[in-house]
């Protein structure tokens, strides 16, 4: 925590799908008394992009996903506001952020409005 200059962090160790250790350390915000615990939710910003792409890469390695396949081959109802993009966007395009997705993404309805 000192080396990275963070006021607090949470650690979880998962083995065989089971949480075997979970604990928080420090405080949530500098100058505030609220402690970090194993249930503290942290903002991680754009880190989700690397997590998602790493998970997709595992699926590619397992032969369950292909980078050059169309998004609609995996999610037939997925639509962008531009029909051309809908019919041409690949998994790689999504991972590389080459299709103009903005923050208005509805995962459950598979509707993307750039």
ABEGO torsion letter per residue (X at the ends): XAAAGBABBBBBBBBGGBBABBBBBEBABBGBABBBBAABBBBAEAAAAAAAAAAAAAAAAAGABBAABBAAAABAABBBABAAAAAABBAAAAAAGAAGBBABBBAAAGBBBX
